[in-house]
């Protein structure tokens, strides 16, 4: 089989397409013929050795894929050969075939194509875990989304609206803000030209946002926290800006608020059954049109480096997908 592998921890430039033996499923695993693989920010971090998990080169990046089950290992009961499925994993998706645990794999509704299937799970599963399991977002609350035009940002806008929240989307350009509005944001903030804290305060009548969804970190974390509501929940999802912010903890005292970590990868390993239920719920919403994951562009394996470089330059709205 062909696979995109990272040979050096130097970012996307370390990627190369290799020929490898086909994998074989062990007990509790399924073999999937990959039809599409989603690209996510953690893939970029993996190629630089900057993610929480640090596989040694050469390794196959890629955290999500959609395709067809071609073989099942001993003990697999919920999936069968020929099933259309989507799966998530820490790495290994940028390949023509992969093996993955049964519990990490869900059936893809017939109305959902492989490209959408590959562009949905990681971002929306991370986000439903964040908003529901970690923040307990309630109908009528205000949700502030940072980096709102990216993959998890769009997921947060759509899921926030579906859960009944008022959503304020913050991004860096007018085009990105228009994209956020098209995906349901009630209000938008350009945090490169507007004062984030003051604008959030103005849009909430001085009360602030009940929940803040932050996959960015960097210089906007503290202004966002200063705009949180009393007893608000600040969700730490990631650090796309590169810098891990240092937060004055007196703000949590003054606001009576919580800073809540969202480590979805650990959640998947510790509570795979609950994560699978979340994934099935998400695809039911995709199938009925309640959620509309956005694929910005698709790339062949030979252009994997170019695709990840677009992610690094923050030029993507929604998701990119690799097609074997």
N, C-alpha and C positions, 0 to 999 in steps of 0.2 A: 504493500500500500504506500501511497504518498503521504507525507506529513510535513508540516512546517515546524522546524526545530530551532531552538535558541542554542547557538554554539558558544557564544560569549556574552557575558553580562554587561553589554555596552549599549543596551537599548535596541530598537528595531533593526539597527544595522547588523546585529548578531544573528538575524534570522536567515535560514536557508531551507529549501525544499529538499527532503531526503526520501529515499526508498527504504522502507522498513518491513519486517515480517508482519503479517496480520496478527493481531492479538487474539487470545483465546479466553473466553469467559470462565472464571472459577465459580465455585458454589456461591449462589446468591447474587451473581452478576449477569448482565446481558451484553451481547455484542451488538453494536449499532453501526449500520452503514450510514455515515454522516452525509446529509444533504445540504446542510448549512450550519455555520458556526458563528455565534455572536462574538463581537469584539467589545471588550470592556476596559475601563481604566486600570483595573488590577493586572490585566495582561501586560500593559506597558510597564508597570512596576516590576512584574516578574522578570521581564527581559533585562532589567537593570539591577536585579538583586535587592530591590527595595520594598518588596511586599512582606507581609507577616510570615508567609511560608517561603522558603528559599530553596527550591530544588537545584541540584547541581547540574550544570550543562553536561552533555546536551539533553534538553527536555522539550516536550511539546507544550507550548502555551495553549490558552483557550479554556474558558470556564463554563461554556454552555454550547449545546448543539441540539439539532433536531434531525431526525432521520428515521430509518426503518430497522426494527429488530431482526437480526439475521441468525442469531443463536442465543440460547439461554443456558445458564449453568444449573447445576443441581439445586433443587429446592426452590427455584423461582416459580411462583404460582400466579402472580397478578399480571404477568406479561407473557406474550407468546410471539413466536416467529411471524413476521408480517405486520406486527403492530406499528402504527405511526406514533412516534414518541418524541419527547423533549427531555433533556437531562442537564444537570449542572454538576460540575466537578471543580476542583481547585485548578487543575491544569490537565491538558491532554486532548482538548477538543479540536485543535487545528489539524485534523487527520481525516483520511478517508474512512477509517474505522476506529472505533474505540470501545473499551469495556468500561462499564460503570455499574455501581450497585443498583439492584432492583429498587430499593427505597429512594434512590436519588432520581428516579426516572418516572415520568408520568405520561399517560396517553395523550396524544394530541387530537383535539376534536377535528372531525373531518373537514369542517369549514375553515380551519386555520392552516395556512400554508407553511411550508418548512422555513422560509425566511423569517416570517413573523414568529414562528415557534422558537427559532434560534435567537431572536432578539427580545424575548419577553422575560424568561424566567429569572435570570440573575438580578436584573434591575427591579422588576415588580415584586419578586419574592423578598429581596432585601427590604424593599419599601413597605410592604404590608407587615413584615416583621417589625420594622421601625415604628410605623404609625399605630399599629394595633397592639402588638405584643409589648412594645417598650414604652410608647407614649400614651396609649389608651386615648387616642384622639376621639373627641366627642362631637356629635352633630352640633353645629352652631359655633364651634370654636374657630379661631383664626390660625391658619397655618402659613408660616413664612418659609419659602423654599429658596435656598441659595443655589447658584449654579443650575438654574431651573431649566435651561435648554438642553442639558446633557441627558444621558440615558436615565439615570436615577432621578434626575430633576423632573423630567416629563412624567415618569412613573409617580412621583410624589404629587404633582399637580393633579393627575387623573384620579389617583386613589383618594387623595384628599377631598376632591369634589364628590366622588362616589360615596365617601363616608359622611358627607354632609357638612364639610368645613368650608369656610371662606378662605380662599387661597390667594396669597400675595406672592408673586414670582419675581425674583431678583436675578438679573443677568447683565452681561457686559455690553451688548449692542442693541440697537433698535430692531434689527432683523431677528435677533434671538427673542426679544420681548414680544414681537408680533407672533412668533412661533408659539410662545408660551400662552398668549391670549387665545390662539387658535386651538390649543389643547385644553382650554377651560379655565385659565387663571382669571380671577376676578379683578385683580389689580396688578400692576407691574412696576418695578423699580429698576432703573439703570444705575447700578452701584459704581460705575466709573464717572458719572456726571452728577449724581445726586447724593446727598448725605443719607446713608442707609438708616441710621438710627432715627433721625428726625423725620424721614419720610414714612417709616413704619409707624412712628408715633402719630403722625398726621392722619394716616389711613385708618388708624384704630381708635381715634378720639382720645389719644393719650394713654390708652390702656395697654398697648403692646400686643405682641403675638403670643398666643397660648402655647403653640408648639413651633419650634424652629428646626428645620431639616437641613443639616449642613454637611454636604459631601465635599466641601471645598477647603475649609480651614483658612490659613493665611490671614491677611490683614482685615478681613470682614467679619471674623468670628467675634471679636470683642464688641464692635458696634452693634452686631445683631443681638448678642446677649444683653447689651444695655437697653435693647428695645423689647425685651421679653416681658410678658405679663406676670402679674403676681401668681405664684404657684405654677409658672410655665415649665415646659420640659424642652430642654435643648438637646437635640439628637446629634451625636457625633458619629457621622457615617463614614467620613474619609477625609483625605487631605490632598485634593487635586491641585491645589495651589502650590504644593511642595513643602510649605512651611507648616510645622505643627505649632499652633498658637499657644501662648502662655496666658492663661486667663486669671485675672485678679479674683480670688475666691470670695472676697467680700461682696462681690456682685450677687452671688448665690444667696448670701445672708440677706442682703437688702431686698431682693426680689422674692425670697422664699421659694426659689425655683430649684429645679433639678438639672444636672448635666448627666445625660444618659448615654452610655456607650452602646453602639449597634455593631456587633461583630457577628454578621450573618453566617460566616463560614463556620464559626464555632457552634452556633445555634444548629446548623445543619447536622454537624457531627454528634451533638449532644441530644437533639430532639428530631431525628429524621422523620418520624411519623407525623409530627406536627407540621414540619416544613412541607412534607408531601401534601398534606391537607391544604395548606396555604396555596401551593402550586396548582392544585386541582381547582380551587376557588378562583384563582386568577384566570386560568384558561376558560372556565365557564363564563367569566365576564368578557373575555376577549371574543369568545364564540358568539355571545349575544349582542356584541357591539358596545358594551358599557365601557370597555377599555380599548384604545386604539394605538398599540405600539407603533412607533414610527421608525422605518428603516431609511436612513439618509442615503446610503449607497451600498452596493455590493462590490466585492473584489475577488478575483481568483487567487488561489494560493500563491502564485508567483508575485503578486503585488501585496503580500502581507506586510512587508516593511513599509510601503507607502501608506497603507491603511493605518497602521499604528502611529506613524508620524503625524497623520492628520489628527488623531486623538491627542497626541502630545502638544500640537499647536492649538488645541481647543477650537477646531474648525468644524466640529460635528454637532448637528442638531438631531437628537434622538440617538440612533444606533447605526454602526457599520456591521456588515455581515460578510464573512468569507464563504465562498462557494467552492467546494472541491472540484 
